[in-house]
């Protein structure tokens, strides 16, 4: 998989190359796209499947950048790479077209794994942020207002979706909620039907892009 970094700092590019060098069998850093460049056609020129947008909290607005990249490079998958840990930023970035939101605290192997999953069609949120989102959903459920109710999801279905966002498997969800695995599968079928999707990847994408945990 070929990756292009969208950033104006050459040191960031060199650091990214170094971090991913041991994983070049999975991810190759093809080059750099400057923010001052004409972004249209950037991924084609570099043969990149993923555009990794390195965003400083005090710098380029991640939401504006995600929107620009998604509009001019619809064939490439846009990933925000930042230190900004606002749940609202995650929801907004995904809603505006980003396919991933990853924190710079990730190690090289974790970053490579996340990028491969995104290339394969998943929407990936950094594990730290996914955990916070799931905990927020659980707290809302305790108070009687659960995320997803506006989409027709029951309280239990919302709990299952929150764990999906956190990357848990059916078996892990069953253990976490003290349910049978077949019961979890039944909940998933109901969730997919209500969200009009066919799999967990698209269910997670809808949940995140609609920002139902905010």
C-alpha positions in Angstrom: 0.0 0.0 0.0 1.3 3.4 -0.9 0.9 6.4 1.4 1.3 10.1 0.8 1.9 12.6 3.7 0.0 15.9 3.4 2.1 18.3 5.4 4.5 21.3 4.9 7.2 20.0 7.2 9.9 17.8 5.7 11.1 16.7 9.1 7.7 15.2 9.7 8.0 13.3 6.4 11.4 11.9 7.4 10.1 10.9 10.8 7.1 9.1 9.3 9.4 7.3 6.9 11.6 6.2 9.7 8.7 5.0 11.8 7.2 3.0 9.0 10.5 1.7 7.6 10.3 -1.6 9.5 6.8 -2.2 8.0 7.5 -1.4 4.3 6.1 -4.8 3.4 2.7 -3.3 4.3 3.1 0.4 3.9 5.3 2.4 1.6 5.6 6.2 2.1 5.4 7.4 -1.5 6.1 11.1 -0.9 4.7 14.4 0.3 2.0 16.7 -0.7 2.5 20.3 0.4 -0.5 22.2 1.8 0.3 25.0 -0.7 0.1 22.6 -3.6 -2.9 22.1 -5.9 -4.2 19.0 -4.0 -6.2 17.8 -7.0 -4.5 14.8 -8.6 -2.0 14.5 -5.8 -2.7 10.9 -5.0 -2.6 9.9 -8.7 0.8 11.6 -9.2 2.3 9.6 -6.2 0.2 6.5 -6.8 -1.1 6.8 -3.2 -4.1 5.0 -1.9 -4.1 6.9 1.4 -3.5 10.6 2.1 -2.3 11.0 5.7 -3.0 14.6 6.7 -0.6 15.6 9.6 -2.4 18.3 11.5 -1.1 20.5 14.3 -3.8 21.6 16.8 -2.7 25.2 16.3 -2.2 24.8 12.6 -4.4 23.9 9.6 -7.9 23.1 10.5 -8.4 19.4 10.3 -12.0 19.7 9.3 -11.2 22.1 6.4 -8.4 19.8 5.3 -10.5 16.7 5.4 -13.2 18.4 3.4 -10.7 19.7 0.8 -8.9 16.3 0.4 -12.2 14.3 0.2 -13.6 16.6 -2.5 -10.6 16.7 -4.8 -9.3 13.2 -4.2 -12.4 11.0 -3.9 -10.5 7.8 -5.0 -8.0 8.1 -2.1 -8.8 7.5 1.6 -8.1 10.5 3.8 -6.7 10.0 7.3 -6.3 12.7 10.0 -3.0 12.3 11.9 -2.9 14.6 15.0 -2.5 15.1 18.7 -5.9 16.7 19.0 -8.1 14.5 21.3 -11.5 16.2 21.0 -14.4 13.7 20.5 -16.3 16.4 18.5 -13.3 16.7 16.1 -13.4 13.0 15.5 -17.1 13.0 14.6 -16.8 16.1 12.5 -13.8 14.9 10.5 -15.4 11.6 9.7 -18.7 13.2 8.8 -16.8 15.5 6.4 -15.2 12.5 4.6 -12.2 11.3 6.5 -11.8 7.5 6.7 -9.7 7.6 9.9 -8.6 9.7 12.9 -5.3 8.5 14.4 -3.2 10.0 17.2 0.5 10.6 16.9 1.1 8.5 20.0 0.6 5.3 17.9 3.7 3.2 17.4 4.9 2.2 13.9 3.3 -1.2 14.0 0.0 0.1 15.3 0.0 2.8 12.6 0.8 0.4 9.8 -2.0 -2.0 11.0 -4.5 0.9 11.2 -3.6 2.2 7.7 -4.0 -1.3 6.2 -7.4 -1.6 7.7 -8.4 1.8 6.3 -7.1 0.8 2.9 -9.2 -2.4 3.1 -12.4 -0.3 3.6 -12.7 0.2 7.4 -13.3 3.4 9.2 -10.7 3.5 12.0 -10.5 5.7 15.1 -7.5 5.7 17.3 -8.0 3.2 20.2 -7.6 5.9 22.8 -10.4 7.9 21.2 -12.6 4.9 20.6 -12.4 3.9 24.3 -13.4 7.5 25.3 -16.3 7.4 22.9 -17.5 4.0 24.2 -17.3 5.2 27.8 -19.2 8.3 27.0 -21.9 6.2 25.4 -22.1 3.9 28.5 -22.4 7.0 30.8 -25.3 8.3 28.7 -27.0 4.9 28.9 -26.9 5.0 32.7 -28.6 8.4 32.8 -31.4 7.1 30.6 -30.5 8.9 27.4 -28.6 6.6 25.1 -26.9 7.4 21.7 -28.6 5.9 18.7 -32.2 6.3 20.0 -32.9 8.7 17.2 -31.9 6.0 14.8 -34.3 3.5 16.4 -31.6 1.6 18.3 -32.5 0.1 21.6 -30.4 0.7 24.7 -28.8 -2.8 24.3 -28.2 -2.3 20.6 -26.5 1.0 21.4 -24.2 -0.7 23.9 -23.3 -3.2 21.2 -22.6 -0.4 18.7 -20.4 1.4 21.3 -18.3 -1.8 21.6 -18.2 -2.2 17.8 -16.7 1.3 17.6 -14.1 0.2 20.1 -13.1 -2.6 17.8 -14.4 -5.6 19.8 -15.2 -8.9 18.1 -18.5 -10.7 18.6 -17.0 -13.0 21.3 -15.5 -10.0 23.1 -18.8 -8.1 23.0 -20.6 -11.2 24.4 -18.1 -11.4 27.2 -18.3 -7.7 28.0 -22.1 -7.6 28.1 -22.4 -11.1 29.6 -24.5 -12.3 26.7 -24.3 -15.4 24.5 -22.5 -15.0 21.2 -25.6 -15.9 19.2 -27.5 -13.2 21.1 -24.9 -10.7 20.0 -25.3 -11.8 16.4 -29.0 -11.3 16.7 -28.5 -7.8 18.0 -26.1 -7.1 15.1 -28.7 -8.3 12.5 -31.2 -5.9 14.1 -28.7 -3.0 14.1 -27.8 -3.6 10.4 -31.4 -3.6 9.4 -32.2 -0.4 11.3 -29.1 1.4 9.9 -29.7 -0.1 6.4 -26.2 -1.6 6.2 -24.9 -5.1 5.6 -21.8 -5.3 7.9 -20.1 -3.9 10.9 -17.7 -1.6 9.0 -20.6 0.4 7.5 -22.5 0.4 10.8 -19.5 2.0 12.6 -19.1 4.5 9.7 -22.7 5.6 10.0 -22.5 5.9 13.8 -19.4 7.9 13.7 -20.3 10.1 10.8 -23.7 11.0 12.3 -22.0 11.8 15.6 -24.6 10.0 17.7 -22.2 9.8 20.7 -22.0 13.6 21.1 
